[in-house]
Amino acid sequence: MRSLNARLMAGMLAITAIGMVLMALISTAALRGYLMHRVDGQLQAVRKKPALARVGDSVAPARYIILNMAPDGTVRAVSGDDPDPSAALEQARRMGPGVFFDEAAGGRTFAMGGMRAVARVGPRGHATIVVAPLGEIRASLAWLIVTELLTSAVILGVLALLGRWLIRRGLAPLSRMATTAHAIASGGDLRARMEESPSEVGRLAGAINVMLGRIEQAFVARVRSEAKVREFAADASHELRTPLTTIRGYSELYEQGAVDADEAMRRISAESERMRRLVEELLELARLDKGSALTREHVDLAALARDAVADATAVEPERPLTLAAPAHLTVLADEGRIRQVLANLLANVRAHTPAGTPATVRLAEHTGSVVIEVADEGPGMAPEEAARAFDRFHHASGGDGSGLGLAIVAAIAAAHGGRAMLRSSPGAGTGVRVELPRGGQVLEGVVERGQPEEDQRGQR
């Protein structure tokens, strides 16, 4: 396949050549029509002269041939030998007297072979024929055609040279773009960019640069995602291997008689329960990552918080828990997920603070959102640990859980269209803040229930 440069050059030359040919045809036809009309006019003027038949008379200029035709068809030249009348005499004999007498009666000019003629009938019944040779007109038209052909050839040659230079200069940015694209494809350097300019090619380069930027971001995000998946798989394998190793160890000890059955079964049951909780948390995170549908309904956060505080008090009676919440605070959310958020946050307090450390559960309402906050007065976390608090399988110092509690809290908040934040510093305690949209921004895959019928119709 020919290059774009060659195709543009060929197309430009072809269009130019066609235009020149059309111009030559039109100009030649127009000139021929003008000259023929002029000859016909001159013949009509000569026909009206009274003494047309006299040889050498001023009314019969030398460029015309004067013929005299008798009614019996006898024809002779009466204008001399210059111009040569032989061709006109031969054509007149071939046409016969009928044609000439008919044309003479009409008074029109007519074609006579390769010549133009006009006739009139004299007093004695003879037809006088004035013939105008067209040799000069043919020569003029031939010269015009030759001149146009030579001129067209020169113009096409100059246009080919200039057009090649102009096209190469105009397509140079495309060539540089192709070079950059090839370098990106072969070397994988997504940081390379096209040269931008105000021209159409420059705007195309700008659009490609935007696309390259997004591809680079997507590639970086993919690499990070793959790294996170590998890290997640490694962490999950490590967390699952620990209870499995314990179960296998106690099974072997029991078989060897090194431990009694009650102790072995107690430890095996405990590690099985730990592994069950871990698997359930992993499945929960997988469903949230997949965008599993939430069942949203109008729930009272204050009631859920009171239940969560009561449950935590039953588990650890010696810990002072304070609830700072209004009597009622309604939000559109998944009740089961919100209960899980509160349970995980309170469990996090139990796991990372000494027994008896006070903690507070706060509910607050802001413009368009509600806030759930669980704060303790424990030892707090170092900045590096606080920065990784929501990472999956991250175990804070002193913690013995799976490292998925806060990750699940963040995933549930994101699924509701909200976010989770943590503030902590050594010696100043830790507070986890979950913000949820008050109206429950409906995301894709979310199922709502408990709405008034009018609201449901308005969202359809």
C-alpha positions in Angstrom: 0.0 0.0 0.0 1.3 3.4 -0.9 2.1 5.9 1.8 -0.3 8.8 2.8 2.2 11.2 1.2 2.1 9.4 -2.1 -1.7 9.1 -2.1 -2.1 12.8 -1.3 0.3 13.8 -4.0 -1.4 11.5 -6.6 -4.8 12.8 -5.6 -3.7 16.4 -5.8 -2.1 15.9 -9.2 -5.1 13.9 -10.5 -7.6 16.6 -9.5 -5.4 19.4 -10.9 -5.0 17.5 -14.2 -8.8 16.9 -14.5 -9.4 20.5 -13.8 -6.9 21.6 -16.4 -8.4 19.2 -19.0 -11.9 20.5 -18.3 -10.7 24.1 -18.5 -8.9 23.4 -21.8 -12.0 21.7 -23.3 -14.3 24.5 -22.2 -12.0 27.3 -23.4 -11.4 25.5 -26.8 -15.1 25.0 -27.3 -15.9 28.6 -26.3 -13.2 30.0 -28.6 -14.4 27.8 -31.5 -18.0 28.8 -30.9 -17.0 32.5 -30.9 -14.9 32.2 -34.0 -17.6 30.2 -35.9 -20.2 32.7 -34.9 -18.0 35.5 -36.1 -17.4 33.7 -39.4 -21.2 33.2 -39.8 -21.7 36.9 -39.1 -19.2 37.9 -41.7 -20.7 35.6 -44.3 -24.1 37.1 -43.7 -22.6 40.6 -44.2 -20.9 39.6 -47.4 -24.1 37.9 -48.7 -25.9 41.2 -48.5 -23.4 43.1 -50.7 -25.0 44.0 -54.0 -22.1 43.2 -56.4 -21.0 40.0 -54.9 -20.2 38.2 -58.0 -17.5 40.5 -59.4 -14.1 39.1 -59.2 -11.7 41.2 -57.2 -14.6 43.5 -56.0 -14.0 44.8 -52.5 -17.1 43.1 -51.3 -15.4 39.7 -51.8 -12.2 39.8 -49.8 -9.4 37.4 -50.7 -10.1 35.1 -47.7 -13.4 34.0 -49.3 -14.1 31.6 -52.2 -17.0 32.7 -54.5 -18.8 30.0 -56.5 -21.5 30.3 -59.1 -23.9 27.5 -59.6 -26.3 27.2 -62.5 -29.7 25.5 -62.0 -28.4 22.4 -63.9 -25.7 22.0 -61.3 -22.8 23.5 -63.2 -20.5 25.2 -60.8 -17.5 27.4 -61.3 -15.2 29.5 -59.2 -15.4 33.3 -59.8 -13.0 34.4 -57.1 -9.6 33.4 -58.5 -7.1 30.9 -57.3 -6.3 32.4 -53.9 -7.6 30.8 -51.8 -7.6 27.5 -53.8 -11.2 26.8 -54.8 -10.7 23.1 -55.8 -11.9 21.6 -52.5 -15.0 23.9 -52.5 -15.8 23.0 -56.1 -15.5 19.3 -55.4 -17.8 19.6 -52.3 -20.3 21.7 -54.2 -20.5 19.1 -57.1 -21.0 16.3 -54.5 -23.8 18.2 -52.6 -25.7 19.1 -55.8 -27.7 22.2 -56.7 -30.8 21.3 -54.6 -29.0 21.9 -51.3 -27.6 25.3 -52.3 -30.9 26.6 -53.7 -32.7 25.5 -50.5 -30.1 27.2 -48.3 -30.2 30.3 -50.5 -33.9 30.5 -50.1 -33.5 30.3 -46.2 -30.6 32.8 -46.1 -28.8 30.7 -43.4 -25.1 29.8 -43.2 -24.4 26.1 -43.5 -21.6 23.6 -43.3 -19.9 22.7 -46.5 -17.5 19.9 -45.7 -14.8 21.5 -43.5 -15.9 25.0 -44.5 -18.7 27.4 -43.8 -20.8 28.9 -46.6 -23.8 31.1 -47.4 -25.8 31.3 -50.7 -28.2 33.6 -52.5 -30.0 33.4 -55.8 -29.2 36.0 -58.5 -31.6 37.6 -61.0 -30.9 35.0 -63.7 -31.6 32.1 -61.4 -28.0 31.3 -60.6 -26.9 30.7 -57.1 -23.9 32.6 -55.8 -22.1 30.7 -52.9 -19.7 32.5 -50.6 -17.4 29.9 -48.9 -15.1 30.7 -45.9 -12.3 28.3 -45.4 -11.7 27.4 -41.7 -8.0 26.7 -41.9 -7.0 29.7 -39.8 -9.6 28.8 -37.2 -8.3 25.2 -37.0 -4.7 26.4 -36.7 -5.7 28.8 -33.9 -7.5 26.1 -32.0 -4.6 23.7 -32.5 -2.2 26.2 -31.3 -4.4 26.9 -28.3 -4.6 23.2 -27.5 -0.8 22.8 -27.8 -0.2 25.8 -25.6 -2.6 24.5 -22.9 -1.0 21.1 -22.9 2.5 22.5 -22.5 1.3 24.9 -19.9 -0.5 22.2 -18.0 2.6 19.9 -18.1 4.8 22.7 -16.7 2.2 23.6 -14.0 1.8 19.9 -13.0 5.6 19.5 -12.8 6.0 22.6 -10.6 3.0 21.6 -8.5 4.5 18.1 -8.0 7.7 19.6 -6.6 6.0 22.2 -4.4 3.3 19.9 -3.4 5.7 17.2 -2.3 7.5 19.7 -0.1 4.3 21.1 1.3 2.8 17.7 2.0 6.0 16.5 3.7 6.1 19.6 5.8 2.4 19.3 6.7 2.7 15.6 7.5 5.9 15.9 9.5 4.0 16.1 12.8 2.2 12.9 11.9 5.6 11.3 11.2 6.8 12.4 14.6 3.6 11.1 16.2 4.1 7.7 14.5 7.8 7.7 15.8 6.7 8.4 19.3 3.9 5.8 19.2 6.4 3.2 17.9 8.8 4.1 20.7 5.9 3.7 23.2 4.9 0.4 21.7 8.4 -1.0 21.5 9.9 0.4 24.7 6.8 0.6 26.9 7.6 4.1 28.0 4.1 5.5 28.7 5.5 8.8 29.9 6.3 9.8 26.3 4.0 12.4 24.8 3.1 13.8 21.4 4.1 17.3 20.3 1.0 19.5 20.6 0.2 22.6 18.5 -2.8 24.8 17.6 -3.3 22.9 14.3 -5.6 20.0 13.6 -2.7 17.6 14.0 -1.7 19.3 17.2 -5.2 18.9 18.6 -5.1 15.2 17.6 -1.8 15.0 19.5 -3.4 16.6 22.5 -6.2 14.0 22.4 -3.7 11.2 22.1 -1.7 12.6 25.1 -4.9 12.6 27.2 -5.4 9.0 26.2 -1.8 8.1 27.0 -2.2 9.8 30.4 -5.2 7.7 31.1 -3.6 4.5 29.9 -0.6 5.3 32.1 -2.8 5.9 35.1 -4.8 2.7 34.3 -1.5 0.7 33.9 -0.2 2.1 37.2 -3.5 1.3 38.9 -3.4 -2.2 37.4 0.2 -2.8 38.7 -0.8 -1.6 42.1 -4.0 -3.7 42.1 -2.0 -6.8 41.0 0.5 -6.1 43.8 -2.3 -5.7 46.3 -3.9 -9.0 45.1 -0.6 -10.8 45.5 -0.1 -9.3 48.9 -3.7 -10.1 49.9 -3.2 -13.7 48.7 0.0 -14.0 50.7 -1.5 -12.5 53.8 -4.7 -14.6 53.6 -2.5 -17.7 53.1 -0.5 -16.8 56.1 -3.5 -16.1 58.3 -5.2 -19.4 57.3 -2.0 -21.4 57.7 -1.7 -20.5 61.4 -5.0 -22.1 62.6 -4.5 -25.0 60.2 -1.0 -25.6 61.5 -2.3 -25.5 65.1 -5.1 -28.0 64.3 -2.7 -30.4 62.6 -0.2 -30.1 65.5 -2.8 -30.9 68.1 -4.1 -33.8 66.0 -0.6 -35.3 65.8 0.0 -34.7 69.5 -3.3 -36.5 70.3 -2.4 -39.4 68.1 1.0 -39.7 69.9 -0.7 -39.5 73.3 1.1 -36.3 74.2 -2.1 -34.5 75.1 -5.4 -35.6 76.4 -8.5 -35.6 74.2 -10.3 -32.7 76.0 -7.4 -30.3 75.6 -6.8 -31.3 72.0 -10.5 -30.9 71.1 -10.7 -27.5 72.9 -7.7 -26.1 70.9 -8.9 -27.6 67.6 -12.4 -26.1 68.1 -10.9 -22.7 69.0 -8.7 -22.6 65.9 -11.6 -23.9 63.8 -13.7 -21.0 65.0 -10.9 -18.6 64.3 -10.5 -19.9 60.8 -14.3 -19.7 60.3 -14.4 -16.1 61.3 -11.5 -15.3 59.0 -13.1 -17.0 56.0 -16.4 -15.2 56.7 -14.6 -11.9 56.8 -12.8 -12.6 53.6 -16.1 -13.5 51.9 -17.6 -10.3 53.3 -14.8 -8.2 51.8 -15.1 -10.1 48.5 -18.8 -9.4 48.3 -18.2 -5.7 49.1 -15.4 -5.4 46.5 -17.7 -7.0 43.9 -20.4 -4.5 44.6 -22.8 -6.8 46.2 -26.3 -5.3 46.5 -27.1 -3.5 49.7 -30.6 -3.7 51.1 -31.3 -0.1 52.1 -34.1 0.9 54.3 -34.9 3.8 56.7 -33.1 2.7 59.9 -32.7 4.5 63.2 -29.0 4.8 63.9 -29.6 5.7 67.5 -31.4 2.5 68.2 -28.6 0.5 66.5 -26.0 2.3 68.5 -27.9 1.6 71.8 -28.0 -2.1 70.8 -24.3 -2.2 70.0 -23.3 -0.5 73.3 -25.5 -2.9 75.2 -23.9 -5.9 73.5 -20.4 -4.6 74.1 -21.2 -4.0 77.8 -22.5 -7.6 78.1 -19.3 -8.9 76.6 -17.0 -6.6 78.8 -18.9 -5.2 81.8 -15.9 -3.6 83.4 -15.3 -1.2 80.4 -17.1 2.2 80.7 -19.0 2.9 77.5 -20.7 6.2 76.8 -23.3 6.8 74.1 -23.7 10.4 72.9 -26.5 10.3 70.4 -29.9 11.9 69.8 -33.1 10.0 70.6 -33.6 9.2 67.0 -31.4 9.6 63.9 -32.9 8.1 60.7 -30.8 7.3 57.7 -31.2 5.3 54.5 -28.8 2.4 54.9 -28.4 -1.4 55.2 -29.2 -2.2 58.8 -27.1 -5.4 58.9 -24.1 -3.7 57.5 -24.4 -0.7 60.0 -24.7 -3.2 62.9 -21.5 -4.8 61.6 -19.7 -1.4 61.5 -20.6 -0.7 65.1 -19.7 -4.2 66.2 -16.3 -4.1 64.5 -15.4 -0.7 65.9 -16.3 -1.8 69.4 -14.4 -5.0 69.0 -11.4 -3.0 67.8 -11.6 -1.0 71.1 -11.6 -4.3 73.1 -8.7 -5.7 71.1 -6.3 -2.7 71.3 -7.0 -1.0 74.6 -6.5 -2.3 78.2 -9.5 -3.5 80.1 -11.4 -0.7 81.8 -10.3 1.9 79.2 -13.3 4.3 78.6 -14.8 4.6 75.1 -17.5 6.7 73.6 -19.9 6.1 70.8 -21.1 9.3 69.1 -23.8 10.0 66.5 -24.0 13.4 64.9 -25.9 14.9 62.0 -24.3 17.3 59.5 -25.6 18.9 56.3 -26.5 16.0 54.0 -24.6 13.3 56.1 -24.5 11.5 59.4 -21.5 10.6 61.4 -20.8 7.5 63.5 -17.7 7.8 65.7 -16.2 5.4 68.2 -13.4 6.9 70.3 -11.3 5.4 73.1 -8.9 6.8 75.6 -6.3 4.1 75.1 -2.6 4.3 74.2 -3.2 5.3 70.6 -1.1 4.5 67.6 2.1 5.7 66.0 1.6 7.7 62.8 2.9 4.9 60.6 0.5 2.4 62.2 -2.4 4.9 61.9 -1.6 5.4 58.2 -2.1 1.6 57.6 -5.0 1.1 59.9 -7.5 0.4 57.1 -5.1 -2.0 55.2 -6.2 -5.5 55.0 -4.4 -8.0 57.4 -2.6 -5.1 59.1 -2.1 -6.0 62.7 -1.6 -3.1 65.1 0.8 -3.6 67.9 -0.8 -5.6 70.6 -3.7 -6.8 68.4 -4.5 -10.5 67.9 -7.4 -10.3 65.4 -7.4 -11.1 61.7 -6.6 -7.5 60.7 -9.8 -7.2 58.6 -12.1 -5.4 61.0 -11.3 -1.8 60.0 -11.0 -2.9 56.3 -14.5 -4.2 56.4 -15.7 -0.9 58.1 -14.1 1.1 55.3 -15.6 -1.1 52.6 -19.1 -0.8 54.0 -18.8 3.0 54.3 -17.6 3.1 50.6 -20.5 0.9 49.5 -22.9 3.4 51.1 -21.3 6.3 49.3 -19.5 7.4 52.4 -16.0 7.1 53.9 -14.1 6.0 57.0 -11.3 8.0 58.7 -9.1 7.5 61.7 -7.3 9.9 64.1 -4.8 8.6 66.6 -1.6 9.6 68.3 0.5 8.0 71.0 -1.1 8.6 74.4 -4.1 10.4 73.0 -6.4 7.5 72.2 -7.9 6.5 68.9 -11.1 7.6 67.1 -12.7 6.1 64.0 -15.2 8.3 62.2 -17.6 6.9 59.6 -19.5 9.4 57.4 -22.6 8.2 55.6 -24.8 10.3 53.2 -28.1 11.2 54.9 -30.3 10.5 51.9 -28.5 7.3 51.0 -27.0 8.1 47.6 -28.2 5.2 45.5 -25.3 3.4 43.8 -25.5 0.8 41.0 -26.4 -2.6 42.4 -28.2 -1.1 45.5 -31.7 -2.3 46.3 -33.9 0.0 48.4 -36.9 -0.8 50.5 -39.0 1.0 53.0 -39.4 4.1 50.9 -42.8 5.9 50.6 -44.6 5.0 47.4 -44.3 8.6 46.1 -40.5 8.5 46.4 -40.3 5.2 44.6 -42.3 6.6 41.7 -40.1 9.7 41.6 -37.0 7.6 41.2 -38.3 5.4 38.3 
